[in-house]
Amino acid sequence: IFGSGVPNRKPFLVPMWYIRDLIVCVIASPLIRCFLKYCSAAGLFVLMLLYLLNIGLPFSGFSLAALFFFCAGGWFRIRQKDFIGTFSKAGWPAFIVSVLSWGVSIFVDTSSLFFLPVQRIFVISTII
């Protein structure tokens, strides 16, 4: 359920995983738009939790990273919200969380269950 034991299905050129998943998101964009139009921020929060805990579909092309960030961008656009303006007051707390999660990720073993959530918290806080 947390992604362990799921075969890692990557394209022949591994860096192309993002392009493949982005193509899948664009094809599914009418469904994603309906979901985002009628969900509140709680729907986006649930997607973030699924991303942090690595709970998702074990199918090739449906990565949580691409789906979460595609949906986050779509949600901000549909709601006519400015990403930078929304998180402008969270700059210093996000910086502190980013530094702390970076420090923790240095000392946590990569095979630990805590490594991936800490790494993903680092990514989200660094973007903010």
C-alpha positions in Angstrom: 0.0 0.0 0.0 3.0 2.3 0.5 4.6 1.5 -2.8 7.0 -1.1 -1.5 6.9 -4.3 -3.5 5.4 -2.6 -6.5 7.6 -3.2 -9.6 9.1 0.0 -10.7 8.0 0.4 -14.3 10.0 3.1 -15.9 10.5 4.0 -19.6 13.6 2.9 -21.4 14.9 6.4 -21.0 14.2 6.8 -17.3 14.2 10.7 -17.3 11.2 10.5 -19.7 8.9 9.2 -16.9 7.7 12.8 -16.3 6.8 13.3 -19.9 4.9 10.0 -20.0 3.0 10.9 -16.9 2.3 14.4 -18.1 0.8 13.0 -21.3 -1.4 10.8 -19.2 -2.5 13.8 -17.1 -3.3 15.8 -20.2 -5.3 13.0 -21.7 -7.2 12.7 -18.4 -7.5 16.5 -17.9 -11.3 16.6 -18.5 -11.8 14.2 -15.6 -9.3 16.0 -13.5 -11.0 19.4 -14.3 -14.4 18.0 -13.1 -12.8 16.7 -9.9 -11.0 20.0 -9.3 -14.0 22.2 -10.2 -16.3 20.5 -7.6 -13.8 19.7 -4.9 -12.7 22.1 -2.3 -9.2 22.6 -0.9 -9.8 19.3 1.0 -9.7 17.4 -2.3 -6.3 18.9 -3.0 -5.2 18.1 0.6 -6.2 14.5 0.1 -4.1 14.3 -3.0 -1.2 15.8 -1.1 -1.6 13.2 1.6 -1.7 10.4 -1.0 1.5 11.9 -2.5 3.3 12.1 0.8 2.3 8.6 1.9 3.0 7.1 -1.6 -0.5 5.5 -1.8 -1.5 5.3 -5.4 -2.2 3.1 -8.4 0.6 0.6 -9.3 0.1 1.2 -13.0 2.7 2.7 -15.3 1.9 6.3 -16.2 -0.1 7.2 -13.0 2.6 8.6 -10.8 1.5 10.6 -7.7 4.1 13.2 -8.4 2.7 14.2 -11.8 -0.9 13.9 -10.7 -0.5 15.9 -7.5 1.4 18.8 -9.1 -0.8 18.8 -12.2 -3.9 19.0 -10.0 -2.4 21.6 -7.8 -1.7 23.9 -10.7 -5.1 23.2 -12.1 -6.8 23.9 -8.8 -5.1 27.3 -8.5 -6.0 28.2 -12.0 -9.7 27.1 -11.7 -10.0 29.0 -8.4 -8.3 32.1 -9.9 -5.8 32.2 -7.1 -2.2 33.4 -7.3 0.2 30.7 -6.1 2.9 33.2 -5.0 0.3 35.5 -3.3 -1.3 32.6 -1.5 1.9 31.3 0.0 3.7 34.7 0.5 3.2 34.7 4.3 4.4 31.0 4.6 7.9 31.8 3.2 9.8 31.5 6.5 7.9 28.6 8.0 8.3 26.7 4.7 12.0 27.6 4.6 12.4 26.2 8.2 10.5 23.0 7.2 12.6 22.7 4.1 15.9 22.9 6.0 14.7 20.5 8.7 13.4 18.0 6.2 16.7 18.3 4.3 18.6 17.6 7.5 16.5 14.7 8.4 16.8 13.2 4.9 20.5 13.2 5.2 20.5 11.0 8.3 17.5 8.7 7.4 18.4 5.5 5.6 17.0 5.5 2.0 15.4 2.0 2.6 13.4 3.4 5.6 9.7 4.0 5.4 10.3 7.5 6.6 12.7 8.5 3.8 10.2 9.0 1.0 7.7 11.1 3.0 10.5 13.3 4.4 11.9 13.8 0.9 8.4 14.7 -0.4 7.9 17.2 2.4 11.2 18.7 1.4 10.0 19.0 -2.2 6.7 20.7 -1.3 8.2 23.1 1.3 11.0 24.0 -1.1 8.4 24.9 -3.8 6.5 27.1 -1.4 
